[in-house]
Amino acid sequence: MSKLSEVNSIFPEEVAERLQVMGYRGMVDHEGRPSVHTAASGYNFAVYFYEAVDGDPNNGFAAYMFDLGVRTSRFSNYAQLAELCGRFNYEHRYVKAFLSGPIGNQAVVLQMDSRVNVRPLDAFNEAFDFFLFALRKFDEAIIRSDAYVGDQLHIKHTNAINCLWGSERNPEEAVQLYREAAQEGYAGSQNNLGDLYETGKFIAKSQSYAIYWYTRSAERGEPTAYLSLATLLSELADDEFMIIDAAKFAILAIEGLPEGVNKATAQKCFADIQKVLTDNQFRQAEELARNWRPLFQETRLMSDTPDNTNIETGSLFILH
């Protein structure tokens, strides 16, 4: 049995026992920040303790924080999740929701701070109930959202690639899938639809439509679309503004693409463009690239999509 806490302090052992009484498993961890770990509603949950009384953990703690994390999947839309967290925080000021961890391996975290008062364990019960109430709202607003679960646009994109380059080809179905995903805002499909329009493969050739869809994809921060625009605009350039824009996108492509065929193509494209740029035009292109900000940063970039390792790469702009 853990020691009884003094007024205005609480002990991790007490919290672990209280959680067990409530039906949760509580495991005390004294390594690093003192904490109690458990599993609440299937989530990774912990209570962290702060402000040791008189600086001595043996006297208990004056404050604690509930911390719950839910791991995302590679289908989650991190940018939209961040927006949902911001909206959630505005509506529920007593807790904080945010994304934690590197892109591709993030968790959505819910936290709530609490201080100990003259009834430490009773107050903990109330605080825990309040946190569970917030957790239900968090689950409804964020964990059950399309942003967390995935809007399935990546599936349409993958199916379109299979229809074009897989063993059972169906170009008409591929174009339809690309168009649906592009219209719903998936940057990879916007780029690939633009590629079909540029080449005239399986669809009526149109440089105007190609530029339109490449631009929509670029506005969502897709590096492959930067390359698409750089190569097409450099071919079509009939004034200095267009060639400067082509150089800008070539610079962005070099910066954003991983090592591989596409990056090498971007470097060659930029080297060719440089031959016709004046020093002033080169500086303008560099400044435009430096100041470029996507309207919406797509987090599911084409180079990050390992779905098609067995697909024939019949187009430069599929995967790299």
C-alpha positions as CSV (number, residue, x, y, z in Angstrom):
1,M,0.0,0.0,0.0
2,S,1.4,3.4,-0.9
3,K,2.1,6.1,1.7
4,L,-0.7,8.6,2.3
5,S,-0.1,11.9,0.7
6,E,0.3,15.1,2.6
7,V,-2.0,18.1,1.9
8,N,-1.2,19.7,-1.5
9,S,0.8,16.8,-2.7
10,I,0.2,13.5,-4.5
11,F,2.3,10.4,-5.1
12,P,2.6,8.3,-8.4
13,E,1.9,5.2,-6.3
14,E,-1.5,6.7,-5.2
15,V,-2.4,7.5,-8.7
16,A,-1.5,4.0,-9.9
17,E,-3.7,2.5,-7.2
18,R,-6.5,4.8,-8.0
19,L,-6.4,4.0,-11.7
20,Q,-6.5,0.3,-10.9
21,V,-9.6,0.9,-8.7
22,M,-11.1,2.6,-11.7
23,G,-10.4,-0.5,-13.9
24,Y,-7.2,0.7,-15.6
25,R,-3.8,-0.8,-15.2
26,G,-1.3,1.6,-13.5
27,M,2.4,1.1,-13.7
28,V,4.8,3.5,-11.9
29,D,7.9,4.6,-13.7
30,H,10.5,6.5,-11.7
31,E,13.1,6.7,-14.6
32,G,13.4,10.2,-15.9
33,R,10.2,12.1,-15.3
34,P,8.1,10.2,-12.6
35,S,5.0,8.9,-14.3
36,V,2.2,6.3,-14.3
37,H,1.5,4.5,-17.5
38,T,-1.7,2.7,-18.4
39,A,-4.0,2.0,-21.3
40,A,-7.2,4.1,-21.5
41,S,-9.7,3.3,-24.3
42,G,-6.9,1.5,-26.2
43,Y,-4.7,4.6,-26.3
44,N,-1.2,5.1,-24.9
45,F,-1.8,7.0,-21.7
46,A,0.4,8.4,-18.9
47,V,0.2,10.7,-16.0
48,Y,3.4,12.8,-15.5
49,F,4.3,14.4,-12.2
50,Y,5.9,17.8,-11.6
51,E,7.0,20.2,-8.9
52,A,8.2,17.9,-6.2
53,V,7.2,19.3,-2.8
54,D,10.3,21.1,-1.2
55,G,12.3,19.7,-4.1
56,D,12.1,16.1,-2.8
57,P,10.0,13.5,-4.7
58,N,9.6,11.6,-1.4
59,N,7.3,14.5,-0.3
60,G,5.0,14.0,-3.3
61,F,4.2,16.3,-6.2
62,A,2.2,19.5,-6.5
63,A,1.2,19.2,-10.2
64,Y,0.6,16.5,-12.8
65,M,-0.3,16.2,-16.4
66,F,-2.5,13.7,-18.3
67,D,-0.8,12.7,-21.6
68,L,-2.5,10.5,-24.2
69,G,-1.1,9.7,-27.7
70,V,-2.6,8.0,-30.6
71,R,-0.3,6.8,-33.4
72,T,-1.2,7.9,-36.9
73,S,-0.9,5.8,-40.0
74,R,0.8,6.6,-43.3
75,F,-2.6,7.3,-44.7
76,S,-3.3,10.1,-42.2
77,N,-3.3,13.7,-43.5
78,Y,-1.0,15.5,-41.1
79,A,-1.8,19.0,-42.4
80,Q,-5.5,18.5,-41.9
81,L,-4.9,16.9,-38.5
82,A,-3.0,20.0,-37.5
83,E,-5.9,22.1,-38.5
84,L,-8.3,19.9,-36.6
85,C,-6.1,20.1,-33.5
86,G,-6.1,23.9,-33.7
87,R,-9.9,24.0,-34.0
88,F,-10.2,21.6,-31.1
89,N,-8.0,23.7,-28.9
90,Y,-10.0,26.8,-29.7
91,E,-13.2,25.0,-28.7
92,H,-11.8,23.2,-25.6
93,R,-9.4,25.6,-23.9
94,Y,-8.8,23.4,-20.8
95,V,-6.9,20.7,-22.9
96,K,-4.3,20.8,-25.7
97,A,-4.3,18.6,-28.8
98,F,-1.3,18.6,-31.2
99,L,0.9,16.4,-33.5
100,S,4.1,15.1,-32.1
101,G,7.0,13.3,-33.7
102,P,8.6,13.3,-37.2
103,I,6.5,13.3,-40.4
104,G,5.6,9.7,-41.2
105,N,5.8,8.6,-37.6
106,Q,3.6,11.0,-35.8
107,A,1.1,10.7,-33.0
108,V,-1.9,12.9,-32.2
109,V,-1.5,13.9,-28.5
110,L,-4.0,15.1,-26.0
111,Q,-2.8,16.8,-22.8
112,M,-4.3,18.4,-19.7
113,D,-2.5,20.0,-16.7
114,S,-3.8,19.8,-13.2
115,R,-2.7,21.0,-9.8
116,V,-3.1,19.3,-6.4
117,N,-5.5,20.9,-3.9
118,V,-6.5,20.0,-0.3
119,R,-8.2,16.8,-1.5
120,P,-5.6,15.3,-3.7
121,L,-7.2,12.0,-4.6
122,D,-10.7,13.3,-4.8
123,A,-9.4,16.1,-7.0
124,F,-7.6,13.5,-9.1
125,N,-10.8,11.6,-9.7
126,E,-12.6,14.7,-10.8
127,A,-9.7,15.7,-13.1
128,F,-9.5,12.2,-14.6
129,D,-13.2,12.2,-15.3
130,F,-12.9,15.6,-16.9
131,F,-10.0,14.3,-19.0
132,L,-12.0,11.3,-20.1
133,F,-14.8,13.7,-21.1
134,A,-12.3,15.6,-23.2
135,L,-11.0,12.4,-24.7
136,R,-14.4,11.5,-26.0
137,K,-14.6,14.9,-27.7
138,F,-11.1,14.4,-29.0
139,D,-12.0,11.0,-30.4
140,E,-15.1,12.3,-32.1
141,A,-13.4,15.4,-33.6
142,I,-10.0,14.0,-34.5
143,I,-9.5,10.3,-34.3
144,R,-12.7,9.4,-36.2
145,S,-12.0,12.1,-38.8
146,D,-11.1,11.4,-42.4
147,A,-7.8,13.3,-41.8
148,Y,-6.8,10.6,-39.2
149,V,-8.3,7.5,-40.9
150,G,-7.3,8.6,-44.4
151,D,-9.5,10.0,-47.1
152,Q,-8.8,6.9,-49.4
153,L,-7.5,9.2,-52.2
154,H,-4.2,7.3,-52.0
155,I,-6.1,4.2,-52.9
156,K,-7.6,5.8,-56.0
157,H,-4.1,7.0,-57.0
158,T,-2.6,3.6,-56.6
159,N,-5.4,1.9,-58.5
160,A,-5.0,4.4,-61.3
161,I,-1.3,3.5,-61.6
162,N,-2.2,-0.2,-61.6
163,C,-4.8,0.5,-64.4
164,L,-2.1,2.2,-66.5
165,W,1.0,0.1,-65.9
166,G,-0.1,-3.1,-64.2
167,S,-0.8,-6.5,-65.8
168,E,-4.5,-5.8,-66.3
169,R,-4.6,-2.4,-68.0
170,N,-7.6,-0.2,-68.1
171,P,-6.6,3.3,-69.3
172,E,-10.2,4.7,-69.2
173,E,-10.6,3.6,-65.5
174,A,-7.2,5.1,-64.7
175,V,-8.1,8.5,-66.2
176,Q,-11.3,8.5,-64.2
177,L,-9.6,7.6,-60.9
178,Y,-6.9,10.2,-61.5
179,R,-9.6,12.8,-62.2
180,E,-11.6,12.0,-59.1
181,A,-8.6,12.1,-56.8
182,A,-7.3,15.2,-58.5
183,Q,-10.6,17.1,-58.1
184,E,-10.7,16.1,-54.5
185,G,-7.2,17.6,-54.0
186,Y,-4.7,14.8,-54.0
187,A,-1.5,16.3,-55.3
188,G,0.0,13.2,-56.8
189,S,-3.0,12.5,-58.9
190,Q,-3.1,16.2,-60.0
191,N,0.4,15.9,-61.2
192,N,-0.2,12.6,-63.0
193,L,-3.3,13.8,-64.6
194,G,-1.3,16.8,-65.9
195,D,1.3,14.3,-67.3
196,L,-1.4,12.5,-69.2
197,Y,-2.6,15.8,-70.7
198,E,0.9,16.9,-71.6
199,T,1.8,13.6,-73.3
200,G,-1.6,12.9,-74.8
201,K,-1.5,9.4,-73.5
202,F,-5.0,7.9,-73.0
203,I,-6.5,11.4,-73.1
204,A,-6.8,14.4,-75.5
205,K,-3.5,16.3,-75.5
206,S,-3.7,19.8,-73.9
207,Q,-0.8,21.8,-72.7
208,S,-3.2,24.3,-71.0
209,Y,-4.8,21.5,-69.0
210,A,-1.4,20.0,-68.2
211,I,-0.2,23.4,-66.8
212,Y,-3.4,23.8,-64.9
213,W,-3.1,20.4,-63.1
214,Y,0.6,20.7,-62.6
215,T,0.0,24.1,-61.0
216,R,-2.7,22.7,-58.7
217,S,-0.3,20.0,-57.6
218,A,2.6,22.5,-57.1
219,E,0.3,24.7,-55.0
220,R,0.0,21.7,-52.6
221,G,3.8,21.4,-52.3
222,E,4.3,18.3,-54.5
223,P,8.0,18.3,-55.6
224,T,7.3,16.2,-58.7
225,A,4.9,18.9,-59.9
226,Y,7.7,21.4,-59.6
227,L,9.7,19.3,-62.1
228,S,6.7,18.9,-64.3
229,L,6.2,22.7,-64.5
230,A,9.9,23.4,-64.9
231,T,10.3,21.1,-67.9
232,L,7.0,22.2,-69.7
233,L,7.4,25.9,-69.0
234,S,11.0,25.9,-70.2
235,E,9.8,24.2,-73.5
236,L,6.9,26.7,-74.0
237,A,8.7,29.9,-72.7
238,D,8.2,32.8,-75.1
239,D,8.9,35.6,-72.7
240,E,11.2,36.3,-69.7
241,F,8.5,35.8,-67.2
242,M,7.8,32.2,-68.3
243,I,11.5,31.3,-68.3
244,I,12.0,32.8,-64.9
245,D,9.1,30.8,-63.6
246,A,10.5,27.7,-65.2
247,A,13.8,28.3,-63.4
248,K,12.0,28.9,-60.1
249,F,10.3,25.5,-60.3
250,A,13.5,23.8,-61.3
251,I,15.2,25.2,-58.2
252,L,12.2,24.0,-56.1
253,A,12.3,20.6,-57.7
254,I,16.0,20.2,-57.0
255,E,15.5,21.2,-53.4
256,G,12.4,19.0,-52.8
257,L,13.1,15.8,-54.7
258,P,15.0,12.9,-53.3
259,E,18.1,11.5,-55.0
260,G,17.1,9.6,-58.2
261,V,16.0,10.0,-61.8
262,N,13.7,12.9,-61.2
263,K,16.2,15.0,-59.3
264,A,18.8,14.4,-61.9
265,T,16.3,15.5,-64.6
266,A,15.6,18.6,-62.6
267,Q,19.3,19.4,-62.3
268,K,19.7,19.0,-66.1
269,C,16.6,21.1,-66.7
270,F,17.9,23.9,-64.6
271,A,21.4,23.7,-66.2
272,D,19.7,24.1,-69.6
273,I,17.6,27.0,-68.4
274,Q,20.6,28.8,-66.9
275,K,22.2,29.0,-70.4
276,V,19.5,31.5,-71.5
277,L,19.0,33.4,-68.2
278,T,20.6,36.8,-67.6
279,D,22.2,37.3,-64.2
280,N,19.3,39.5,-63.2
281,Q,16.8,36.9,-64.3
282,F,18.7,34.2,-62.4
283,R,18.5,36.3,-59.2
284,Q,14.8,36.8,-59.7
285,A,14.3,33.1,-60.1
286,E,16.3,32.4,-56.9
287,E,14.3,35.0,-55.0
288,L,10.9,33.6,-56.2
289,A,12.0,30.1,-55.2
290,R,13.1,31.3,-51.8
291,N,9.8,33.1,-51.1
292,W,7.6,30.2,-52.5
293,R,5.0,28.9,-50.0
294,P,2.5,26.2,-51.0
295,L,-1.1,27.1,-50.4
296,F,-1.5,23.7,-48.7
297,Q,1.4,21.4,-47.9
298,E,0.5,17.8,-49.0
299,T,2.1,15.4,-46.6
300,R,1.5,12.3,-48.8
301,L,4.1,13.1,-51.4
302,M,4.6,10.8,-54.4
303,S,8.2,10.0,-53.4
304,D,6.9,8.8,-50.0
305,T,4.4,6.3,-51.4
306,P,5.8,2.7,-51.4
307,D,2.7,1.1,-52.8
308,N,3.9,0.2,-56.3
309,T,7.3,-1.6,-56.1
310,N,6.1,-4.2,-58.7
311,I,4.5,-1.8,-61.1
312,E,6.2,-1.0,-64.4
313,T,7.4,2.6,-64.3
314,G,6.1,3.6,-67.8
315,S,6.0,7.3,-66.9
316,L,8.7,9.6,-65.5
317,F,6.2,11.1,-63.1
318,I,4.9,8.0,-61.3
319,L,7.1,7.1,-58.3
320,H,10.8,7.5,-57.6
